[in-house]
Amino acid sequence: MRWALVKVCVAVTTMVVVAFAVPLGLVIKEMARDRAFSNAEREAAAIAPALSITTDRDELERVVASAGSDAGIAVHIPAADREPAVEIGERRAAAKDIAMTRRLGRASTTEVAGGSTLLQPIALSSGEIAVVEVYVPEAEVSNGVGTAWAVLAAVGVALVIGSVAVADRLGIRMVQPAQRLVEGAHELGEGKLGARVPEEGPTELRLAAVAFNSMADQVVQLLANERELAADLSHRLRTPLTVLRLNTASLGDGPAAEQTRAAVAQLEREVDTIIRTARDAKPRTAAIGAGAGCDAAEVVRERMDFWSALAEDEGRKVRVAGVDRPVRIPVARADLVAALDALLGNVFRHTAEGTAFAVDVHNGEDAVIVLVSDAGPGIADPEAAMARGRGSGNDGSTGLGLDIVRRLAESTGGDVRIGSSVLGGTEVRIWIQLDGRAPVRRGHRGTVRRRRRGAAVS
């Protein structure tokens, strides 16, 4: 906006300067020409009295010399009464032009080499017409014109520069509030909820700043309400969780009882984490610094140990691959656990008992891929499933499972894709970037290498 205003002012000022300076320059040129020919007329008039008295060459030469420029004045006297024609000075005009001036009896100008000449007719005592020729050089015609034009150009440039300075000041006055508004919007978009903009500047921008600050206050209030609601809802879960924990104490001993108690304990920890996160207004998935994150292979082994017991009860075949050595990823352990539980929970929820599934980890130089696949009926519309994962919810699902997985992958610059697995059902691919670069394109495998497959777990 600032430079646009400057350009407009430059264009307008330039047009005004041209509109006034060009005609004024032409007027100055014409005035210089008139001044030069006026001087020539005065020189010709100075010789007229002498011509009316005598036509003697010597006398006329002295008169011409006294006129001040004998090299630029010529006198042409025609022959009369057996007196020969007299030519004094250098003739520059053509003979026909001199004859025409003598015949018409009025002054005229004609172009000659190096300038112009003024032909002034003067009546002699004998009744003949003599012609006084005054040479006007081109330099005399344009004398002072260049200087005047230079002054006009300097004034025009000064006006343009002045208009640029004024436009720049006005532009700053309008642009700075707009820039502050843009910066405030960026800060608010980045999660800096305290971002506000000064309510100053032109009326329209001041009103926009007032509206922005009001909107930011509303956003802060809405987020605070959402956090309180999430904390309150999570807190309500503590009562049924307490009942579940007490009931698990009566299950006795055994693998199933231990897994149930572990699941209830983990659920209580998750609820406590949700409450603390909501109260503190801190996102659960934080940026991972250098050396932070978790071992994906260890997390996969741990969660598969948990889910394999349920798989055994339902007669599902389970296969795990790529977890025989550490695989470091820039993701918090709790986030990866939540994502794996969401995907494996979907397998148990949406496929029939006895349906096999597998988890593969592929480690690469710049990315890690976690594949969760099954032998179920598959997903007819992966795009709709991803949309459902973004929170719309269908078929009794909360729609949060795939959203948890997507946010985990995108927090590293990766992505999530749904396709067909080698088992014949659904394959969910979690692409986790190791260097935080932009999300990869669909179907791109990069430098990921497949780890040695592990043994099947039945």
Secondary structure as UniProt FT lines:
FT   HELIX           2..53
FT   HELIX           57..66
FT   TURN            67..68
FT   TURN            70..72
FT   STRAND          73..77
FT   TURN            81..82
FT   STRAND          86..88
FT   HELIX           95..104
FT   STRAND          108..112
FT   TURN            113..114
FT   STRAND          115..123
FT   TURN            125..126
FT   STRAND          129..137
FT   HELIX           138..141
FT   TURN            142..144
FT   HELIX           145..189
FT   TURN            190..191
FT   TURN            193..194
FT   HELIX           203..236
FT   HELIX           238..248
FT   HELIX           249..251
FT   HELIX           255..280
FT   TURN            290..291
FT   STRAND          294..295
FT   HELIX           296..314
FT   STRAND          318..321
FT   STRAND          328..329
FT   HELIX           333..350
FT   TURN            353..354
FT   STRAND          357..363
FT   STRAND          367..374
FT   HELIX           382..387
FT   HELIX           388..392
FT   TURN            395..396
FT   HELIX           401..410
FT   TURN            411..413
FT   STRAND          415..420
FT   TURN            422..423
FT   STRAND          426..433
FT   TURN            442..443
FT   TURN            446..447
FT   STRAND          449..450
FT   STRAND          453..457
//
